[in-house]
């Protein structure tokens, strides 16, 4: 297909382009900065510059690109901080997930683009009750921390808007494979195990996330898929493995009362969160993971980044 990847210069987009071209797709890749054109071209995409929050520019770009499918990966998370002031850190990303989604869907509809795949998110979103691992049919958290309500609402908006238009929303796990805010915090021993470390996190290597995205192009919507690895796990299990993988000392431990002083009500996202099951994606997409668990993925991803 002829595929427009919006947000192609990000962590997943740069892995997505080579996998798409490797499957014979023709890729047009957008970024906000013209400076990233050479990078996108070297990966195999035809680069364009696009502000997805500009309706006129988006309409013109879609008309010019003439894609048969659109993959929406735009975020603004480079300097995001988590938990304490989530809505403030995610303000621009929330606009991309609400206004940007609506603008791009409208342009796709006008241009007759029927295949639309978008980046969503799985961690922290499922209701903090019942078992530790949730499917796409399980309820979402209806009472997120006050400092995260706009962020949760934006993700829900994206899921609903995309599926209502017949598209596919991919609820990715926590990405790893590049240095990021999490690995920097772990290296500095600023990400402790809180209480008994029971909060569950689903992860996904960026390569495997891209592979699932490519497969989603061959499937009809509407649909939502959890794109996570086989082993959602509590922090007490995965955090020491990540620390070792990045060459850090073992994580500190913090009592719940102390962590609450620092994180406020956002603490529940770390201590009570549920994981997500990938059974539906593996069955319906025919998806096979390179790294079935963070246990193998962390050491492989960060071996060359130790220090």
Order of alpha helices (4+ residues) and beta strands (2+ residues): beta-alpha-beta-alpha-beta-alpha-beta-alpha-alpha-alpha-beta-beta-alpha-beta-beta-alpha-beta-beta-beta-alpha-beta-beta-alpha-beta-alpha-alpha-beta-alpha-alpha
